Amino acid sequence: MKMVIVFDTEDKDGMENTIKMVDHLATEYLGRGLKTHHKREFGKIEFIKVLRNFAKKVKAEEATGGDGGGLRFAKVFSEEVWNAKIKGNRYP
């Protein structure tokens, strides 16, 4: 099936509907939708818990002589959160 889709930038509702159609087609033919591919959702409370958990890990790292305030430490922590959200798991 081939389809031509018009994205009219003067029609806000039409643009929304075009995105919905392309998302639906991507889900049907590619096995994944456009909106959920890179989307990460955090509720406010969950985000606060993640920040609090990060602060605890920084303190623990610095207490053992490590560099808890370093970029690498933050990167490793953020990857843990990112990968948990990709897999659909809650973090922490």
Rosetta silent file (secondary structure, phi, psi, omega in degrees, C-alpha in Angstrom):
SEQUENCE: MKMVIVFDTEDKDGMENTIKMVDHLATEYLGRGLKTHHKREFGKIEFIKVLRNFAKKVKAEEATGGDGGGLRFAKVFSEEVWNAKIKGNRYP
SCORE:     score description
SCORE:     0.000 S_00000001
   1 L     0.000  134.209  173.421    0.000    0.000    0.000 S_00000001
   2 L  -118.551  145.610 -176.128    1.247    3.454   -0.841 S_00000001
   3 L  -144.110  140.022  173.251   -0.242    6.588    0.619 S_00000001
   4 L  -106.731  126.058 -178.680    0.324   10.308    0.172 S_00000001
   5 L  -115.472  130.997  179.344   -0.252   12.325    3.315 S_00000001
   6 L   -96.950  130.038  177.947   -0.647   16.098    3.249 S_00000001
   7 L  -111.396   93.294 -176.440    0.728   18.048    6.207 S_00000001
   8 L   -87.849  109.999 -175.879   -1.027   21.413    6.018 S_00000001
   9 L   -72.188   -6.137  177.634    0.759   23.807    8.377 S_00000001
  10 L   -95.626   -3.116 -177.202   -2.223   26.152    8.353 S_00000001
  11 L  -121.789   97.722 -176.108   -4.577   23.525    9.791 S_00000001
  12 H   -61.518  -45.783  178.729   -3.715   22.650   13.387 S_00000001
  13 H   -62.741  -39.331  178.045   -6.330   19.896   13.685 S_00000001
  14 H   -63.668  -38.862  177.908   -5.213   18.465   10.350 S_00000001
  15 H   -64.476  -43.728  177.824   -1.588   18.360   11.515 S_00000001
  16 H   -59.675  -43.827 -179.600   -2.617   16.506   14.691 S_00000001
  17 H   -66.024  -36.563  177.496   -4.637   14.021   12.626 S_00000001
  18 H   -62.607  -43.582  179.063   -1.703   13.496   10.241 S_00000001
  19 H   -62.590  -41.569  177.971    0.564   12.672   13.172 S_00000001
  20 H   -61.856  -41.716 -179.493   -2.025   10.217   14.505 S_00000001
  21 H   -65.634  -45.465 -179.408   -2.287    8.535   11.101 S_00000001
  22 H   -66.208  -38.999  176.911    1.485    8.221   10.662 S_00000001
  23 H   -61.250  -44.154  178.656    1.834    6.938   14.224 S_00000001
  24 H   -62.397  -44.727  179.520   -0.829    4.319   13.552 S_00000001
  25 H   -64.698  -40.146  178.391    0.849    3.255   10.297 S_00000001
  26 H   -63.285  -38.794  178.187    4.261    3.072   11.971 S_00000001
  27 H   -65.568  -43.157 -178.023    2.773    0.872   14.688 S_00000001
  28 H   -69.432  -43.324 -171.060    1.106   -1.417   12.149 S_00000001
  29 H  -101.522  -22.939  179.153    3.978   -1.741    9.667 S_00000001
  30 H  -107.104  -16.132 -179.450    7.121   -1.099   11.736 S_00000001
  31 L    86.269    5.182  177.479    5.978   -2.552   15.033 S_00000001
  32 L  -151.503  145.948  179.748    6.513    0.690   16.938 S_00000001
  33 L   -89.897  165.886 -179.911    4.771    4.020   17.059 S_00000001
  34 H   -73.903  -42.082 -172.866    6.298    7.441   16.618 S_00000001
  35 H   -70.680  -32.348 -173.945    5.135    8.942   19.899 S_00000001
  36 H   -96.212   -6.199 -174.194    6.363    6.203   22.195 S_00000001
  37 H   -63.382  -45.815 -178.245    9.716    5.455   20.581 S_00000001
  38 L  -116.884   13.634 -173.692   11.739    8.079   22.447 S_00000001
  39 L   -86.858  131.963  174.107    9.222    9.185   25.002 S_00000001
  40 L  -121.887  131.647  179.639    9.990    8.998   28.693 S_00000001
  41 L  -117.551  132.125  173.642    7.323    9.893   31.203 S_00000001
  42 L  -126.200  132.877  168.273    7.909   10.849   34.782 S_00000001
  43 L   -79.405  162.455 -177.447    5.285   11.827   37.239 S_00000001
  44 H   -60.497  -44.573 -179.236    6.235   14.637   39.585 S_00000001
  45 H   -66.095  -43.605  178.756    6.517   12.356   42.617 S_00000001
  46 H   -61.055  -41.166  179.160    8.543    9.769   40.693 S_00000001
  47 H   -63.206  -41.466  177.979   10.916   12.488   39.481 S_00000001
  48 H   -62.666  -40.662  178.666   11.409   13.749   43.055 S_00000001
  49 H   -64.067  -39.202  178.096   12.183   10.181   44.166 S_00000001
  50 H   -63.938  -44.073  178.809   14.775    9.812   41.397 S_00000001
  51 H   -63.090  -41.716  179.295   16.455   13.069   42.425 S_00000001
  52 H   -64.558  -40.465  177.412   16.457   12.020   46.066 S_00000001
  53 H   -64.051  -39.364  177.818   17.931    8.642   45.136 S_00000001
  54 H   -62.771  -43.966  179.362   20.641   10.390   43.101 S_00000001
  55 H   -61.164  -40.024  178.580   21.550   12.609   46.062 S_00000001
  56 H   -64.391  -41.935 -179.877   21.852    9.530   48.302 S_00000001
  57 H   -67.515  -35.874  177.401   24.105    7.798   45.777 S_00000001
  58 H   -63.047  -46.211  179.417   26.300   10.902   45.456 S_00000001
  59 H   -61.023  -43.795  179.965   26.745   11.045   49.247 S_00000001
  60 H   -64.485  -40.375  178.974   27.561    7.333   49.413 S_00000001
  61 H   -64.598  -45.012 -179.355   30.065    7.645   46.554 S_00000001
  62 H   -69.307  -30.707  178.681   31.789   10.635   48.118 S_00000001
  63 H   -66.816  -27.350  178.875   31.879    8.905   51.532 S_00000001
  64 L   -94.362    8.687  177.638   33.940    6.096   49.997 S_00000001
  65 L    89.984    5.384  179.806   36.336    8.563   48.362 S_00000001
  66 L   -83.247  176.719 -178.778   34.765    8.457   44.919 S_00000001
  67 L  -100.800   75.770 -178.676   33.829   11.342   42.659 S_00000001
  68 L   -66.218  -22.714  179.707   30.075   11.515   43.218 S_00000001
  69 L   -92.683    4.871 -176.420   29.887   14.994   41.736 S_00000001
  70 L   -80.174  161.495 -179.477   31.656   13.997   38.526 S_00000001
  71 H   -64.926  -40.694 -178.548   30.192   13.850   35.063 S_00000001
  72 H   -62.490  -42.394  178.970   30.867   10.124   34.681 S_00000001
  73 H   -61.201  -44.856  178.943   28.960    9.318   37.889 S_00000001
  74 H   -63.582  -38.844  179.450   25.977   11.387   36.708 S_00000001
  75 H   -62.762  -47.067 -179.746   26.133    9.705   33.285 S_00000001
  76 H   -61.281  -43.879  179.212   26.067    6.206   34.770 S_00000001
  77 H   -63.360  -45.054 -178.238   23.134    7.103   37.024 S_00000001
  78 H   -64.801  -34.212  176.817   21.182    8.715   34.179 S_00000001
  79 H   -66.616  -36.006  175.935   21.709    5.643   31.994 S_00000001
  80 H   -61.168  -45.161  179.541   20.269    3.452   34.743 S_00000001
  81 H   -65.720  -47.180 -177.977   17.158    5.642   34.854 S_00000001
  82 H   -59.051  -49.029 -177.856   16.939    5.885   31.044 S_00000001
  83 H   -67.195  -34.791  176.232   17.275    2.122   30.516 S_00000001
  84 H   -63.603  -40.069 -179.458   14.734    1.353   33.229 S_00000001
  85 H   -71.368  -33.114  177.246   12.223    3.626   31.487 S_00000001
  86 H   -62.174  -42.075 -178.009   12.914    2.038   28.073 S_00000001
  87 L   -78.442   -3.168  178.694   12.073   -1.370   29.507 S_00000001
  88 L    84.448    9.645  179.065    8.913    0.044   31.073 S_00000001
  89 L   -85.390  153.663  174.942   10.171   -0.346   34.613 S_00000001
  90 L   -84.056  147.980  176.419    9.653    2.248   37.295 S_00000001
  91 L  -129.280  134.677    3.932   12.732    3.849   38.733 S_00000001
  92 L   -82.244    0.000    0.000   13.847    3.725   41.528 S_00000001
